[in-house]
Amino acid sequence: MGGDQQQARDTVIVGFTVYAPPDTDVLTTDQFRIRGQVCEVTGEPGDWHQSPFTGTRGPVQFAADRVTG
């Protein structure tokens, strides 16, 4: 499967959970550099909104993956 170019290669996916500052605009089509590697946003970013206890804004959370192989 995959022909001569694909044989003997393993696909490795490295995933990160990123917590960005409040009001960061993140789209599912964005790419970010994490630890020197280009990673793509996977899934919908989540916004923690405002804390009912302190009134401060929470982070924007998203997943980013780097695929090799």
N, C-alpha and C positions, 0 to 999 in steps of 0.2 A: 504494500500500500504506500502510495506517495512517490514511487519511483526511486531511481538511484540517488537522487539528491536528498531524499527524506530518510533513507535507511540509516540506521545507527545514530540517529539523533534523538535526543530526549527534549521534550518541551518542558520548560520550567517557568512557572508563574510565581512571581514574588509580589505579595500583596501588602499594602500599607493602609492604615487608617489615619487620616489626616484631620487635624483640628485647626481650622483657620480662624483668623480674627473675626469678630462679629461683622456682619454686613458684607463679607467677602462674596463676590459674585462668581459662582462656579457653575459651569455648564457641563453636561455629559460629554461634550465634544472637546473639552479642554485637555491639555497636556501640562504636566508639571515636572520640574527637575527635582528629584528627591535623591539625596546622597550621590549626586553627580550623574544619575541615570534618568532618562526621559520615561515618564510613566503616564498612562492614560487614566482618566476618571472612569470608574465603572459604577453604574447605578446612579440613582438620584441623590444629590447632596441633601443633607438634613440640617435644619436650622433649629438650634436649641431655644431660640426666642429669649424672652425676658424672664429672669427668676422672680417668682412671686414673693420670695423672702427678702432678697437684697435689691431687686429692681435693676440689676445689671444685666447686660446682654450676654448670652452664652455664645459659644463658638459655632461655626459652620463645620459640620462633619461630613467627610466623604471618603470613599474608598478609591485607591489608585493602584493599578497593577502594571508590572513590567513583565513582558513575555519574551523569552529567549528560546531558541532552538527550532 
